[in-house]
Amino acid sequence: MSEEKLYVIKSRSDDEFYFSGDRVIPNWSDSLISHFKNYEIAKEIAEENNGQVVTLIEKPEKVVLTKEQAEIVEDAHVKVFPATFIYSSNRKDEELLMKAYVNGYNVVKENKYNVKVPKKWCGEDKYYWSKEQDGTLVWEWLINKYRMTTALQFTMTEIEYYGLQDFEKEEVTDDGMGC
């Protein structure tokens, strides 16, 4: 973020007049409000025209969090002492989580993968691992990739949990299918 401050002049009356440089321009549109780098100049013009100086600030950038970190920040919003909650929940990421609490955050999108069943096990190259609702793994035969469902998509955490890390993986693209 830039350390340089910018100022604009806002009308104190209902007439809404705006300033550019050192002169008043009637019917100036909001999108054309001029800014000043020098506070003293802005203050002088504002005082002469019954206006007030407003400091512009940049919107801070949101930080990127994992799903687990985002849950900590969400929980902190309902706590009496959010900073203490964040500190006690995750000391190593305390600064990042506090920035997220104050400035907002985005959750990183976790990559998903389709995991193939080895051809030597099933005789064909069209079988993929799939998760049943109860967590059981099954093979699913797919004639085309347009039938890919979320049951066939695994995060790296799930791949490790199910012991599928040694199998061929295809990253799921934005259209929901493998590469």
The 8 nearest C-alpha neighbors of each residue, nearest first, counted from 0:
[[1, 2, 57, 59, 60, 58, 3, 56],
 [0, 2, 3, 4, 57, 56, 5, 59],
 [1, 3, 4, 0, 56, 57, 5, 55],
 [4, 2, 1, 5, 36, 0, 56, 55],
 [5, 3, 2, 36, 6, 55, 54, 56],
 [4, 6, 36, 55, 35, 54, 34, 3],
 [5, 7, 54, 35, 34, 53, 55, 36],
 [8, 6, 34, 53, 52, 35, 9, 33],
 [9, 7, 52, 51, 53, 45, 50, 18],
 [8, 10, 51, 50, 52, 17, 7, 11],
 [9, 11, 50, 15, 12, 16, 51, 8],
 [10, 12, 50, 49, 9, 51, 13, 15],
 [13, 11, 14, 10, 15, 49, 50, 16],
 [12, 14, 15, 11, 10, 16, 9, 50],
 [13, 15, 12, 16, 10, 11, 26, 25],
 [16, 14, 10, 13, 12, 17, 9, 11],
 [17, 15, 10, 25, 14, 26, 27, 18],
 [18, 16, 27, 24, 32, 23, 9, 8],
 [17, 19, 23, 24, 22, 20, 33, 8],
 [18, 20, 33, 22, 21, 23, 17, 32],
 [19, 21, 22, 18, 33, 35, 34, 23],
 [20, 22, 19, 44, 18, 23, 40, 41],
 [23, 21, 20, 19, 18, 24, 44, 17],
 [24, 22, 18, 17, 25, 19, 21, 16],
 [23, 25, 27, 18, 17, 22, 26, 16],
 [26, 24, 27, 16, 23, 17, 15, 18],
 [27, 25, 28, 24, 16, 17, 15, 14],
 [26, 28, 25, 24, 17, 29, 16, 31],
 [29, 27, 30, 31, 26, 32, 17, 16],
 [30, 28, 31, 32, 27, 17, 26, 33],
 [29, 31, 28, 32, 27, 33, 17, 34],
 [32, 30, 29, 28, 33, 27, 17, 19],
 [33, 31, 29, 30, 17, 34, 18, 28],
 [34, 32, 19, 31, 18, 7, 35, 20],
 [33, 35, 7, 6, 5, 32, 36, 19],
 [34, 36, 6, 37, 5, 7, 41, 33],
 [35, 37, 5, 6, 38, 4, 34, 3],
 [36, 38, 35, 39, 40, 41, 6, 5],
 [37, 39, 41, 40, 42, 36, 6, 35],
 [38, 40, 42, 41, 37, 43, 44, 36],
 [41, 39, 43, 42, 38, 37, 44, 35],
 [40, 42, 38, 44, 39, 43, 45, 35],
 [43, 41, 45, 39, 40, 44, 38, 52],
 [42, 44, 40, 46, 45, 41, 39, 47],
 [45, 43, 47, 41, 46, 42, 40, 48],
 [44, 46, 50, 42, 51, 48, 43, 47],
 [47, 45, 43, 49, 48, 44, 50, 42],
 [48, 46, 44, 45, 49, 43, 50, 42],
 [47, 49, 45, 50, 46, 44, 10, 23],
 [50, 48, 46, 45, 47, 11, 10, 51],
 [51, 49, 45, 10, 11, 48, 9, 46],
 [50, 52, 45, 9, 8, 10, 53, 11],
 [53, 51, 8, 7, 42, 6, 45, 9],
 [52, 54, 7, 6, 8, 55, 51, 9],
 [55, 53, 6, 5, 56, 7, 52, 4],
 [56, 54, 5, 6, 53, 4, 57, 7],
 [57, 55, 58, 54, 4, 5, 59, 6],
 [58, 56, 59, 55, 0, 1, 60, 4],
 [57, 59, 56, 60, 102, 0, 61, 55],
 [60, 58, 57, 102, 61, 0, 103, 56],
 [61, 59, 62, 58, 102, 103, 104, 0],
 [60, 62, 104, 103, 102, 59, 105, 99],
 [61, 63, 104, 99, 105, 60, 64, 103],
 [62, 64, 105, 104, 106, 107, 61, 65],
 [65, 63, 106, 68, 107, 69, 105, 66],
 [64, 66, 68, 67, 107, 106, 69, 63],
 [65, 67, 69, 68, 106, 70, 64, 107],
 [66, 68, 70, 65, 69, 71, 64, 72],
 [67, 69, 71, 65, 70, 66, 64, 72],
 [70, 68, 66, 72, 71, 67, 64, 73],
 [69, 71, 73, 67, 68, 72, 74, 66],
 [70, 72, 74, 68, 69, 73, 75, 67],
 [73, 71, 75, 69, 74, 70, 100, 96],
 [74, 72, 70, 75, 76, 71, 69, 77],
 [73, 75, 71, 76, 72, 77, 70, 78],
 [76, 74, 81, 72, 78, 73, 77, 84],
 [77, 75, 73, 74, 78, 81, 72, 100],
 [76, 78, 75, 74, 79, 73, 81, 80],
 [79, 77, 75, 81, 80, 76, 74, 84],
 [78, 80, 81, 77, 75, 76, 84, 83],
 [81, 79, 78, 83, 82, 84, 75, 77],
 [80, 82, 75, 84, 78, 83, 79, 85],
 [83, 81, 85, 84, 80, 86, 97, 75],
 [82, 84, 86, 81, 85, 80, 87, 88],
 [83, 85, 81, 87, 82, 86, 88, 75],
 [86, 84, 88, 82, 83, 87, 81, 89],
 [87, 85, 83, 90, 84, 88, 93, 89],
 [86, 88, 84, 85, 89, 83, 90, 82],
 [89, 87, 85, 86, 84, 90, 71, 83],
 [88, 90, 91, 92, 86, 87, 93, 85],
 [89, 91, 93, 86, 92, 87, 88, 85],
 [90, 92, 89, 93, 94, 86, 95, 88],
 [93, 91, 95, 90, 94, 89, 96, 86],
 [92, 94, 90, 96, 95, 86, 91, 89],
 [95, 93, 97, 96, 92, 98, 91, 90],
 [96, 94, 98, 92, 97, 93, 99, 62],
 [95, 97, 99, 93, 98, 94, 92, 100],
 [96, 98, 100, 94, 99, 95, 93, 101],
 [99, 97, 95, 101, 96, 100, 102, 94],
 [98, 100, 103, 96, 104, 97, 102, 101],
 [99, 101, 97, 98, 103, 72, 102, 96],
 [100, 102, 98, 99, 103, 97, 96, 104],
 [103, 101, 99, 98, 61, 100, 59, 104],
 [104, 102, 99, 61, 100, 101, 62, 105],
 [105, 103, 61, 62, 99, 63, 106, 64],
 [104, 106, 63, 64, 62, 107, 61, 103],
 [105, 107, 64, 65, 63, 66, 108, 104],
 [108, 106, 65, 64, 63, 109, 105, 66],
 [107, 109, 106, 110, 65, 66, 105, 111],
 [108, 110, 107, 111, 154, 65, 155, 66],
 [111, 109, 154, 108, 112, 170, 171, 155],
 [112, 110, 154, 153, 171, 152, 170, 109],
 [111, 113, 170, 153, 171, 152, 169, 168],
 [112, 114, 152, 169, 168, 151, 153, 170],
 [115, 113, 168, 127, 128, 167, 112, 169],
 [116, 114, 127, 167, 126, 128, 117, 168],
 [115, 117, 127, 126, 128, 118, 114, 166],
 [118, 116, 119, 120, 115, 121, 166, 124],
 [117, 119, 122, 123, 124, 120, 121, 116],
 [118, 120, 117, 122, 121, 123, 116, 124],
 [121, 119, 118, 117, 122, 116, 123, 126],
 [120, 122, 118, 123, 119, 117, 116, 126],
 [123, 121, 118, 119, 120, 124, 117, 125],
 [124, 122, 118, 125, 121, 126, 119, 117],
 [123, 125, 118, 126, 122, 117, 116, 115],
 [126, 124, 141, 140, 123, 127, 142, 115],
 [127, 125, 140, 139, 116, 124, 138, 115],
 [128, 126, 115, 116, 139, 138, 114, 129],
 [127, 129, 138, 114, 137, 115, 116, 139],
 [128, 130, 151, 137, 150, 136, 138, 139],
 [131, 129, 136, 150, 134, 135, 137, 151],
 [130, 132, 135, 134, 133, 136, 129, 150],
 [133, 131, 134, 130, 135, 150, 136, 129],
 [132, 134, 131, 135, 130, 136, 137, 150],
 [135, 133, 131, 132, 130, 136, 129, 161],
 [134, 136, 131, 133, 130, 137, 132, 129],
 [137, 135, 130, 129, 131, 134, 128, 138],
 [136, 138, 129, 128, 139, 130, 135, 131],
 [139, 137, 128, 127, 129, 126, 140, 136],
 [138, 140, 127, 126, 129, 128, 141, 137],
 [141, 139, 126, 125, 127, 142, 138, 124],
 [142, 140, 143, 125, 126, 139, 144, 146],
 [141, 143, 140, 125, 144, 146, 145, 126],
 [144, 142, 141, 145, 146, 147, 125, 140],
 [143, 145, 146, 147, 176, 141, 142, 177],
 [146, 144, 143, 147, 176, 175, 148, 142],
 [145, 147, 144, 143, 148, 141, 142, 176],
 [148, 146, 144, 145, 176, 151, 149, 175],
 [149, 147, 150, 151, 146, 152, 175, 176],
 [148, 150, 152, 151, 147, 153, 175, 129],
 [151, 149, 130, 148, 129, 152, 131, 153],
 [152, 150, 129, 149, 148, 113, 128, 147],
 [153, 151, 149, 113, 112, 150, 111, 154],
 [152, 154, 112, 111, 157, 158, 113, 155],
 [153, 155, 111, 157, 156, 110, 158, 112],
 [156, 154, 158, 157, 159, 153, 111, 110],
 [155, 157, 159, 154, 158, 160, 153, 161],
 [158, 156, 160, 154, 159, 155, 153, 161],
 [159, 157, 155, 163, 161, 156, 160, 164],
 [158, 160, 162, 156, 157, 161, 164, 163],
 [161, 159, 157, 158, 162, 156, 163, 155],
 [160, 162, 158, 159, 163, 157, 136, 164],
 [163, 161, 159, 160, 164, 158, 165, 157],
 [162, 164, 158, 165, 161, 166, 159, 114],
 [163, 165, 166, 158, 162, 159, 167, 155],
 [166, 164, 163, 167, 162, 168, 158, 159],
 [167, 165, 164, 163, 168, 115, 114, 116],
 [168, 166, 115, 114, 165, 169, 116, 117],
 [169, 167, 114, 113, 112, 115, 166, 170],
 [170, 168, 113, 177, 112, 178, 171, 114],
 [169, 171, 112, 177, 111, 178, 172, 113],
 [172, 170, 177, 176, 112, 111, 175, 169],
 [171, 173, 175, 174, 176, 177, 170, 178],
 [174, 172, 175, 171, 176, 177, 178, 170],
 [173, 175, 172, 176, 171, 177, 145, 178],
 [176, 174, 173, 172, 171, 177, 147, 148],
 [175, 177, 171, 172, 174, 147, 144, 178],
 [178, 176, 171, 169, 170, 172, 113, 175],
 [177, 170, 169, 172, 171, 176, 113, 175]]
